[in-house]
């Protein structure tokens, strides 16, 4: 299938793109940074999803909105408005089969930078609007809300023993997900799943569920 993924220069987006390539799909990637994937079935477009030029592409069958920034002053523009722009440009057509948004556990908990939380919460709400509208094409739309993920963005926590232990103390399963695990979820939800739509899936190793019973 023809797959468009935003934010493919690194982290979760790159892992998702690699997963789809490994499974034999044609992948188009977008990022403000230069591409890092070398594969015959991968095409990279270096552009800003919020205000940059968007390329003309063959009818996209799977769209994954992954591109995002954190505490940048552009969180709402890139994370939310950029994802809306991409979705309206590429998903509202008969070939579409699935749309996926990479949101955040903070959309549920609120425990993040204010504009980042707002951008991801808005993304989950917009996902539901998308699901209502792509249903006419027999397509699904869902979101994944990861908690901590082992990416370069989080290196300052991963490499600081005190910060890492503080995070682990708040996590039911004391670990974070690898980008490749989120990629497996993304593949299942967009390719294998045909019946779940308008749903947000929390993948946070039990951080939101952590509770201590005191008697």
C-alpha positions in Angstrom: 0.0 0.0 0.0 0.9 3.6 -0.4 1.8 5.1 3.0 2.5 8.7 4.1 4.2 9.2 7.4 5.2 12.6 8.8 8.2 13.1 11.1 10.3 10.3 9.6 13.8 11.8 10.2 14.2 10.0 13.5 12.5 8.5 16.6 9.1 7.0 16.3 8.4 8.2 12.8 11.6 6.6 11.4 10.8 3.3 13.2 7.3 3.3 11.7 8.6 4.0 8.2 11.1 1.2 8.5 8.4 -1.2 9.7 6.2 -0.5 6.7 9.2 -0.8 4.3 10.1 -4.1 5.9 6.6 -5.3 5.2 6.8 -4.3 1.5 4.9 -1.1 1.4 5.6 2.1 -0.5 6.4 4.9 1.9 6.5 8.6 1.5 8.1 10.5 4.4 7.9 14.2 5.4 10.1 16.0 7.9 11.7 19.4 8.3 15.0 17.6 8.6 16.7 15.7 5.8 15.8 12.0 5.4 17.9 9.3 6.9 16.3 6.2 5.3 17.9 4.7 2.3 15.4 2.3 0.6 14.2 1.9 -3.0 10.5 2.1 -1.9 11.0 5.3 0.3 10.7 8.9 -0.9 11.5 11.7 1.5 10.2 15.3 1.3 11.9 17.9 3.4 9.1 20.4 4.3 7.2 21.9 7.1 3.8 20.3 7.5 2.3 23.5 8.9 3.5 26.1 6.4 5.7 24.4 3.9 4.9 23.3 0.3 3.1 20.0 0.2 3.9 17.6 -2.7 1.5 16.1 -5.0 1.3 12.3 -4.2 -0.5 9.3 -5.6 -3.7 8.6 -3.7 -2.5 7.7 -0.2 -4.0 4.6 1.4 -2.5 4.9 4.9 -1.7 8.2 6.6 0.2 8.4 9.8 0.5 11.8 11.5 3.6 11.5 13.7 5.5 14.8 13.2 5.7 16.8 16.4 7.6 19.2 18.6 7.7 19.7 22.3 7.7 23.0 24.3 8.9 24.8 21.2 6.5 27.7 20.9 5.2 25.9 17.8 3.5 22.9 19.5 -0.1 23.8 18.5 1.0 24.9 15.0 3.0 21.8 14.2 1.4 19.0 16.2 -2.2 20.0 15.8 -2.6 22.4 12.9 0.0 20.7 10.8 -1.6 17.3 11.3 -5.0 18.8 10.4 -3.5 20.3 7.2 -1.9 17.0 6.2 -5.1 15.0 6.9 -7.3 17.3 4.9 -4.8 17.3 2.0 -4.2 13.6 1.7 -6.9 11.5 3.6 -10.2 12.8 2.3 -10.4 10.7 -0.8 -11.7 7.3 -1.9 -8.4 5.4 -1.7 -7.8 6.0 2.0 -8.0 2.9 4.2 -6.6 4.2 7.6 -5.5 7.3 9.3 -3.5 7.2 12.5 -2.4 10.0 14.8 0.5 9.7 17.2 -0.8 11.6 20.2 0.6 11.4 23.8 -0.3 10.0 27.2 -0.3 13.6 28.3 -3.5 14.2 26.3 -5.1 12.0 29.0 -3.2 13.1 32.1 -2.4 16.7 31.4 1.1 16.1 32.9 3.2 18.0 30.3 4.0 21.4 29.0 0.7 23.3 28.6 0.7 23.9 24.8 2.0 20.4 24.1 -0.8 18.9 26.2 -3.3 21.1 24.3 -1.9 20.1 20.9 -2.1 16.4 21.7 -5.5 16.6 23.3 -6.8 18.5 20.2 -5.2 15.8 18.0 -7.3 13.1 19.8 -10.5 15.1 19.3 -9.7 15.8 15.7 -9.0 12.1 15.2 -12.7 11.4 16.1 -13.8 14.0 13.6 -11.6 12.3 11.0 -13.1 8.9 11.8 -16.6 10.3 11.2 -15.7 11.6 7.8 -13.5 8.8 6.4 -16.0 6.2 7.3 -17.8 6.9 4.0 -14.7 5.4 2.3 -14.7 2.3 4.6 -11.6 3.7 6.4 -10.6 3.8 10.0 -9.1 6.6 12.1 -7.5 6.1 15.5 -4.7 7.5 17.7 -1.9 6.0 19.7 -1.0 7.8 23.0 2.5 6.7 24.0 4.0 7.5 27.4 7.7 7.5 27.7 9.6 6.3 24.6 13.3 5.7 24.3 14.1 8.4 21.8 16.8 11.2 21.5 14.2 13.7 22.6 14.2 12.0 26.1 17.9 11.4 26.4 18.2 13.9 29.3 16.0 11.7 31.4 17.4 8.4 30.2 20.9 9.4 31.0 20.2 11.0 34.4 19.9 8.3 37.1 17.9 10.4 39.5 15.4 11.6 36.8 15.1 8.0 35.4 14.4 6.5 38.8 11.8 9.2 39.6 10.0 8.3 36.3 10.3 4.6 37.0 8.8 5.1 40.4 5.7 6.5 38.7 5.4 3.6 36.1 3.6 0.4 36.8 5.8 -1.6 34.5 9.2 0.1 35.3 10.3 0.6 31.7 9.7 2.8 28.6 8.7 1.6 25.1 11.2 1.4 22.3 10.3 3.2 19.0 10.0 -0.2 17.3 7.3 -1.3 19.7 5.2 1.8 18.8 5.8 1.0 15.2 4.3 -2.5 15.7 1.2 -0.9 17.2 1.0 1.5 14.3 1.2 -1.3 11.8 -1.4 -3.4 13.5 -3.9 -0.5 14.0 -3.6 0.7 10.3 -3.1 -2.6 8.4 -4.5 -5.5 10.5 -7.3 -3.7 12.2 -10.5 -3.2 10.1 -13.1 -2.8 12.8 -11.8 -0.4 15.5 -12.2 3.3 14.7 -12.4 6.6 16.6 -10.4 5.2 19.5 -7.3 6.3 21.3 -4.9 3.6 22.6 -2.8 4.4 25.7 0.7 2.8 25.6 2.4 4.1 28.8 3.6 1.0 30.7 0.9 1.7 33.2 2.0 5.2 34.2 -1.6 6.5 34.3 -2.7 3.4 36.1 -0.1 3.6 38.9 -1.9 3.8 42.2 -0.9 2.9 45.8 -3.6 1.5 48.2 -3.1 2.9 51.7 -5.0 1.4 54.6 
